[in-house]
Amino acid sequence: MNRRLALQGTDMSTQDINGSLRSLRGIGEKTEKLFGNVGVHDLEQLLHYYPREYDAFETPVLPGEAVSGCKNAVRGTLRAKPSVKTFGRNSVTMAWLKDESGSLQVNWFHMPFLRNTLQVGAPYVFRGPVVFRNGRRIMEHPEVFREDEYRSRCGTLLPVYALTKGLTNNMVRKAVSQLLEAGYREEEFLPDSLMQSLDLIPLQEALRMIHFPEDRDILLSARRRLVFDEFFLFMLGVYRLREMNALEGHSFPMRAVWKTEDVIESLPYFLTAAQQRVWHEVESDLQSGRLMNRLIQGDVGSGKTILAFLAMIMAYENGFQSVLMAPTEVLAAQHYSSLTALLEKNGLTEARPVLLTGGRSAADKRRIRQEIAAGEARMIIGTHALIQESVAYERLGLVITDEQHRFGVRQRQALEKKGEPPHVLVMSATPIPRTLAMILYGDLDISLLDDMPASRLPVRNCVVNTSWRANAWHFMEKELAAGHQVYVICPMVSPNEELQCENVTETCAAMKKHFGKTARVEMLHGQMRPKQKNEIMQAFADGDIRVLVSTTVIEVGVNVPNATVILIENAERFGLAQLHQLRGRVGRGSSQSYCIFMQGDERPESAERLQVLNRSTDGFFIAEEDLRLRGPGDLLGVRQSGEALFGIADIYRDRDVLQAASAAAQEILREDPGLEADSHLPLRSALRRYLERQNDGGTL
């Protein structure tokens, strides 16, 4: 990040202002490394390290009203002194809250002194996570407040951050608080007239209140401003790109070729009606005399990749090079393997496909770059390595990006600029409603693959609570014994002191203990080094790893037909559209596949949302239901893990803000296309820095 920051009323040096976390009190080398593990390397990144949830001090409920699977505040009076049970050096202090509403057991670990501290007959508020175990609800290790003390805190919100081992919420809160108190501020870039017309609060106030909101209404205002900023800068980039595309001529006219029909005839399956329709649209674009800029949207497994291969073959037959860029090295390698096999089967080995990724050896990359520049390689598959300055193309006529939302506008533009403007084909499995897709992909025509190959067996689903976990593990054992593989998805990487969610670290350890003698179990998450992630994903794709415990980084992963089970822990914590995409990781082979949605709380509204996935496999319907059921004010759930299209914005939840940002971006560019007016100079600077960040590897 390179936003301009100013520090007022402090004696910090210019060097500190520009970056080092160690300029903050209490942060040394060790703590700095912990922050680095979650992607926070400088002061500005710390300021934009938004909470993933807020710990709300809510109105207390009665003992019988406590809900398992989440944190509760329970008002109650002890009718008897707590009891203490000891197990060697360990002890458990137990108390019981009981009234006309029902009962609740309360446990504390290693706190025997509470037996004499808590007063029988005195009113207290007990605040902690509630679990359902052995037929009763148990609150574990809660905080204890006097009623008047809790009343003073009621309604407040504490930020809860994504953490890694050794990094606590208190450490992050103190660092952010110190940074804000020191006077850090970002330059306001929105024109006053725009802020007033849309009732947006100032940027600096939004940054302060997103971390430490005084109440829920202020939090909503802060989030709305930051969401608007993300959408607004994104849309400015999209519309500027569309204008540039409109001005560009057509350098790569193509003709229809019989070879694509031969390849279609040679496939071991028939193209669906949707695939045939979309291929006709792509083929028509390539022959039309204008540049193609088309998005193909379709669920995982709907058959987008074969259409990309057909377009590459058509480009080759017309004498042009083509590029397919994937978001991960493993997925790029899978595409390369599939394309190579297809070309060999159809006698097209002279197309000389090559694979260029960052993980290749220096000698390999040098050789491949030479083959590309000389025009010997006509089909190129790879990752971000394809847009490095060192890669030159001989006659690049077609650019295809897989999972477009993983790449920024600037990155796609960088690939397109590797010669004269080429045709552009974008593929995405993200089920974005068409109204939103027309905004987000404003520079692209849209095609929908709205049916699935008849040969695919529907994934069988079930929504269960945590009491079913032992049954789920037993079912996985059966599938592993049959030679299959399993995904387990958790919303968090490691334990969080204030979030009651399953996490990858502890779940993987438990599964290694349970399954380790018969199956290799490994974990995968976004805090790993890229090389390590690629090695894990490749080993799972090869079948060496049988159980993969992961965050949602596998949402855009690899094709593993042998994987037949996916268990999603705390499914209520994710958006329905994302759960649908995760479900698409299985059901890719000939065997029956299963998806287990494990609900971690007892809230009826969570069950209602998850039942949508039982009723439908239509990603677009599910996305619309997600909008209807979540609502724009649903902020207190965990932010989705893994990579996302935006840092804080949610295209489903924030649909109205997206539409407002799109309209505002169009209006400003219509009045001042170059952003040259004095009132737009800060915006022009912000947009330039924003696009530079995308070119450095960020996502829009």
N, C-alpha and C positions, 0 to 999 in steps of 0.2 A: 504494500500500500504506500501511496505517496501523497496523500492529502496534505494540504498545508495546515500545520498546527501552530498555535501561538500559546505561549505560557506567560501569564500575567501575575504580578505580585509575588514573584519568587526569585531566588538567586540561583536556580539551576542553570548550568552552563548550556550553551548552544548545542554542544555535542549530546548532552543528556536529552534536550528537547527533541532532538532528531532520532532518538531511538532506544537507548539501553534500558532494559528493565531494572538493571542493577543501580540505576539512579534513584530507585525507590527504596525507602528504609525497609530493612528486613529481607531483602532479596539478594542473596549471594549466588555463587556459581551453581550450587546444587539446586536451589529453587528455580533459578533461571532455566536450567535444563528440564525441570518438571513442566514449566510453562511451555517450553519448546516442544515437549511431547504432545501437547494438545494444539499445536500450531500457533502459539503466541510467542513471537520472537522479538517484538519491540513494543513501545508504549502505545502506538496507534492501534496495533492489533489487539492489545489488551482492552483499549477503549471500545473496540467493536467486537469483543468476545461476549456476545449477548447471552443472557441466561437461557437455559433450555427449559426451565420451569420456574414457578414461583411457589414457595411454601406459604400457604395462606393460613393465617390464624382465624379460623372460621368460628361461627357461633357454636358453642358446645351442645352436644346431644346427650340423651339419657343412655345408660348402660346397654339397654336392649336395642338401641337404635344404631349402635356402632356397625360400620360396614367393613367386612374383611377385605384385604387386598390393597388397603390404602391407609394413610395416616388419618387419625380421628382425634378430635378433642371431646372428651367425655366428662360431664359434670356428675359427681357422685360423692357419697359420704361413706367412710369406712364404718362398718358396724362391729368390727373386731380387729384386734391387732394383726398385722401381717405375720405370716409364718415364714421360717427360714429352713431350707433344706440344704445340707452340705454334701458334696461329692468330692472327697479328698480335699484339695485346696480350693475347689470351686463351690460357689453357693448360689442358690436361687431364692430370692425373697418374693413371696406370693401374697396377694391380697385379692379380695372379692368385692365387686361393686354389684349391688342388687337392689332393685326397687320394682314398682309395678310394671315397668317396661320390659324387664328381663334382667339378665345377669351378664357380667363380664369379668373374666379372670385377668389379673394384672401381674406381670412378672418383671422383676429386675435381676440382673446378673451381677454378682460380686458387690452387692450393696446391702449387706446385712444390717447396717446401722439404721436403715429406714424403718426397721421394726420399732425402734424407739423414737424416731423422729416424727413419723406420721401420727396424727392424733385421731383417735376414735371419735366420731361424731362431728368432726370439723368438715366443712364443705371444701372440696378441692376440684380442680380441673386437671385431668390426666390427658396428656397429649403424646401419641405415639402410634406406630403401625399396629394394625390388628390382623391376625391370621386366624384361619379356621383349622383347628387341629383336634383330633380325637373327639369329634362331635361337639366342640364348644369353641366360642370365640375367645381369643387370648390377645391382650395388648402387651407388646413386648418392650421392655426397657423405656417407658415413657418419661417425659419431663413432667414435673409436678408443679402446679401453680395454685396459689391462693386465688379465690374467685375474683377479688378486686384487682389482683395483679394481672390475671388473664384478661379481665375486662379492658384494661388499659392497652393491651396488645391486639385485641380483637379487631379484625378488618385489615391488619397490616400484612404486607407481602415481603417475603425475604427471597432474594435471587438464589437460584440453584443452578450451578454450572455443570457442564460436561467435565469430568475429571479423569485423571489417570492415577495409578498407584503412587501414593506419597503426596499428592496434591489434594488439599481439602477445600471445601466451599469457603471456610473462614479465611484461608490464605488468599483466595481470589477476591473475596469481598474487600479485604483490607487493602489489597493492591489497587483495585479499581477506585475505592474510596479515597485513597491517598492521591491518586492521579487526578481525580476530580477536584479534590480540595486544593491541590497545587495550582489550579486555574487553567488546566488544559482546555483548549477550545478549538473547534474547527470552523473554518471560514464558511459563513452562510452563502449558499450559491443559488437558492431559489429566489426569483424576483418577489418583491413585497406584494405586488398585485396578485400573483399566483397564490401565495400563502394565504392572503386574505380571502380570495374567492373560494378556496377549498377548505378554509378554516384549519390550516396546518400550523402546529406550534413551531417555534424556532428550533433549529437543529441542535444547538447546545442543550436546550432544555430537554429535548427528546433523548439525547444520549445520557443525560443524568437520570432521567426518570425511567429509562428502560432497565437500568441497573437497580435503582432504589426508588421504586414508585411509592408515593404516599398513599395511594388507594387504587382501586381497580380502574376507575374512570381515567385517572392520570396515566396509568399504564396503557390503556387502550389508545389514548391520544399520542403517547410517545411511540408506540408501536406503529400506529397508522402513519406517522410522519416518516419513520425509517423505512417502512414498507413502500410508501410512495416514492421515496428517493431511489430505491432499488429498481422499481418498475420504470420510473421516469427516465433514468439514465440508460437503462436497457432499451427502452423504446426509442429514445433519441438515436442510439446506435443502430437499431434496426431500420429506422426511417432514413437515416443518412446512407446506410448501405443500399436501401432500395433505390434511392435517388441515383447513386453511383451506377447501379445495375441498369437503370433506365437510360443512362447516357452512353452505355457501352454498346459497341457494335457487335455483330455476330461474325466470329472468325472461324467457326467450326460447323459448317453445314454438313449434314449426314444424309445418307440414303438408306432405305430399308435393305436388309440383307437376308438371304435365305438361310444363312447359317444359324441364325437365332431360332428359326422354325425347326431346323434339324435338331438343335439342342433340346428344344421343348419336347419334340417327339421321342428323344432318347431317354427322357426322365423316367424313373421307375414309378411315377405317380402322375396323375392328371392335375394340371393347374386348376385351382378353384375358379368360379365365375368372377370373383373379386380380383384374383391375380390376373386373369385374362384382361379384365377391364382396365386395371391400373397399368399393365404392360402396354396396352394400346395407347394409353395417355402418355407414357414415357416415350414410346417409339414415335408418336406424333410430335412431341416436343422436340426431339432430336432432329426431325426432318422439317420443322416448321419455318426455318429461316430466322428464328430468334433464339436468344439464349434460354435454355431451360433453367428454371429455379423452382424445383418441386419438392414438396414434403410428402413422403409416404408414411402414413400413420396406420399402425395395426398392432394388435395384441402380440405378445410373445408367442411364437410358433405359427403366426399367420402366413408366413412365407415371403417375407420382405427380401431376404438375402438372395434368393434365386433371381429375383427381378433385378437386383443390383448386378449380379453376374451377367445376365442377359444384356444389360446396358453396356457393360465393359466389353463384351464380345462384339456388340454392334460398333462400338468405338474402335476396336482393334481392326475390324473388317473395313472400316473407313480410313484406316491409316493413322489413328490417333492413340496417344497414351491415355490411360485412365488410372485413377487413384481411388482406393478405398481406405478411409481412415477410421480406425476403431478406438474405443476409449481405453482398452487394456491390451497389454502385450499378449496375454493368453487368448483373448477373443480374436485378436489380429492373426495369431498363429492358426486358430481354428478356421478362420475364413480362408487363409492361404492354403491350408490343407484341402479344404473342400473345393476351392476353385481349381487347384492343380489337378485333383482327381477328375473334375468335370471336363477340363480342357483335354486331358489325356484320353478320356473316353471318346471325345469327339474329334480327335486328331488335330488339336490346336496347340500343340506343344511349342510351336514357333512364336507364340505370344510371349514366351519367356516371363512368367510371373515371378516377382521377387518379393521378399518380406524384409521390411526395414523398420526395426524397432531400436529403442535405446539400449536394450539388453544384448544386442549383437556385439561381437568383438570389433575392435577398431579396424582391423584388417577387412573383416566382412563388410562393415559399413562403408569403408573406402571403396571396395570393389563394387558394391551395389550402387553407390552414388555414381560411379564412372559408367556403369551399364545404363543407368537412367539417363544421364546427360548425353550419352552417345545414341540413345534411342534403341539400344539392344533390348532393354526391358520395356515391354509395352503395357504391362499390367502391374501396378505397384500397390501392395497392401502394407499397412503399418499403423503406427500411433503418431504421437506428436512429433516424432523424429522426421516425419514427412515435410514439416513446415520450417525446418531449420534452414538458415541462410545457406548452409553448405550444400543443400540439395537443389540441383538445377534440372529442369525437364527439357526434353528435346521438342515435344509437340503435345502438350497436355491439353486434351480436349474434353475430359469428363472428370469431375470431382464428386465423390460419394462420401458422405459422413454417416457413420452408424451411431445411433443414439445422439443426435444433434445437441440435445440439451446438456451434454457433457462438455461441449465445446463452446467457447465464447464467439460472439459475432466477429471479433477481431481475429480470432484464430482461424475461423472459416475463411475470412477474407484473405488472410495471409496465404492460405493454401491456394485460393483461387487466383492470387496474383503471381503465381509461379510461371507466368507467361502471359499470353493474351487471354482475356476472360474466357474461361471454359464453361461448359454446361455444369449445372449443380443439381445433385440429387441428394436429398436428406432423408434418413430413415429414423423413425422413433417408435418405441413401444409404449411410451407414456400415454395413457388414455386421457388426453386433454379434450374436453368438449369443444365442438367445432367453433363455437362463438369465441372461446378463449384462444384457440389455435390460430384463428384468423388475425388476432391481435399480436400474439407472441411471435408468430412466423409471418409478420406482415409483408415481408419481401418474397414470400413463396406461395406458389399454387399448392393446393392440398388435395391429396388422393387418400381414400380410405380403403383399407383391407378389412372388410366387415364380416368375413366369414372365416372358418377354419377348415383345414384339410380333413376330409371325411375319415381318414385313417386314424386320426388322433382320438384316443379314449379320453372322455371327460375326467378331470381330476375329481376324486371323491373327497368331500369336505366334512369336517365336523367341528363344532364349537363346544369346547369343554371348559370346566374350571380346573383349578390346580389339584383338586382331589383325584383327578384322572391321570396325573403325571406318571404314576407307576404303570398304569395300563399302557400309556403312550410309549414308555421305554420298552415294555414287553413286546409291543407291536413292532417297534424298531428292530428288536432282536430277531424277530421272525423274518423281517425283510432283509436284514444283514445276512442271516443264515441262508437265504435264497440267493445270495450273491449281489444284492442291490446296495445302494448308497443312500445316505441320509443327510439332510440339512437341518440344523437347529439355529434359529434366529433369536437373538436377544436385543433389547433396545439399548443396552449400555455395554461399554467395554469392561469396566471394572466397578466394584461396589461404590455406591454414593451414600454418604452418611444420612442424606435426607430424602432419597428417592427409594421407594420400595419396589424395585424392578429386578428381574433376573439380569445377570450380566455374563458376558462371554468368558471372562477369566475364571470365575468360580464354576460356571456350568461346564466348561471344558474339563476342569480338574475332576469334577464329579463324574463326568462321562468317561474319562480315561480310566478312572477307578472301576467303573461298572462294565464298560465294553472293552477296555484296553487289552484283555487277554486274547480276544478274538478279532478285533478290528482296530485299525489305526485311527485315532481321534486327534484332530488338530483344530486350532482356532485361527480366525482371520478377522482383522478389524482395520479401520482407517488410520490408526496410529502407528502401524507397522511401516517399515521402509518399503518403497515400491518393489525393490528386488525380492524382498521376503514375501510380499503379497503375491507376486507373480509365481514364485516357487510353490507356494501353498496351493494356489488356484490350479497350477499345472498338475501338481501331484493329485489333486482331487479329480481333475479331468481325466488323468491317466488311470484312475482307479486305485492308486496307492493309498490315498486317504479315503477311508470309508465313511467316517462321520465328520462333517465340517460344522463347527460351532462358530457362528459369524454374526456381525452386525449386518446392516443392510447394504454393505459394500458389494454383496453378491447380487444386488438388484439388477445391475448390468454386469453379468458375469460370463460364464462359459456354457456351452451346450453339453450337458452331461446326461445322455439318454438313460444311463444306468441308475440315476437318482430317482427314487420312487416315493420318498417321504420327505416332507418339510414340516417341521414343528416350529410354530411361531409363538414364542413366549410373550406374555403381556401384550397380546394382540390389540387390546383396547388402546394402547399407546400410539398406534400408527394410524395414518389415514387409510381409508378403504382402498383408494386407488393404489397406494403403495403396497398394501397387503395383496391386492390382485396381481401386481407385478411380481411380488415375491412368490406367490403361488405358481406363477409361470415358470419358475425354475425347475419344476417337476412336470411329468406328463409328456416328456419329449421322446420317449421310446415306445416300444410295443407293449410293455408291461403296464398293468394298472397302477396308477399313482394316487397318492393321498396327501391331503393338506390338513394339519391339525392346528386350529386356532385356539390357543389356550388363553382364556380370559383370566386376568390376575386379580380382578376386583369383583364385587358383587353388585355393581350398579346396574339397574335395569336398562338405562340408556346405552351402556356399553354393549349389553347383550343384543339390544335392538339393532345397533349399527352392525355388529358382526353377523347377524342373521342375513343381512343383505348379501353377503358373500356365499351363504348357503343357497340363496334363491337364484343367483345370477352368475354367469361367467362372461357377461358383456361388460368390458372395461369402461365403455363410455357411459352406460347406464349406472355402473357403480360409482364413477366419478361424479355424476349428477346427484346421486343419492348421498354421497359424501358431503356435497355442498349443502343439501337440504338438512341433513341430520346434525352436522357439526355447527353450522352457523358462524357468523363472522366474529362473535365474541368469545368463542371457545379457545381461551388462551392458556389455561392452566395445565394442559397435558404436555407430555414430553415432546420436545421438538424431534422431528424424525432424524434418526441417526444416519450416518454415512453421508455420501455426497448428495447435494440438493441443487435444484435449479437456481435458487436464490438463498442468500444467507439468513434472512429473517422472514421474507415474504413467502406466502403460500398461494399459488395460483388458484386453488379451489376456494379456500377460505376468504381470500382477499380479492375476489373477482371484481367487486365494485371499485376498489382502489386501482386495480389494473386498468379498468376501463377509463377511469378518470385520468390516470397517468398517460394513457395512450392519447386521449383527446387533447390533453395539455401539451404533450410533445408535438403533435401535429400542428396545433395552433401557433406555438412559438416558432417552429420551423417555417410555417407559412408566412409569418410576419417578418422573420429574420433568419433566412436559410443559413447564413454564415455565422450566426450568433455574434454579430459584430457591434450591436448596440451597447452603450455603456452599461445598461442594466443587465445585459446578458454576458458580460465578460467573465464574471465569476463562474457562471454556468458553463461557458465555453472551456474554461480551465478545468473545471470538475469533470466534464465529459472527456477531455483529452487524457487526464490522469486515469479515469475509469477504463478507457479503452487500452491504455498502456498496461494496466493490471491484467486485463484479459489476455493480452499478448504475452504476458509473463507466465501464464499458466492458470489464471483464475477462471472460474465459470461465471456466466451471466445469471 
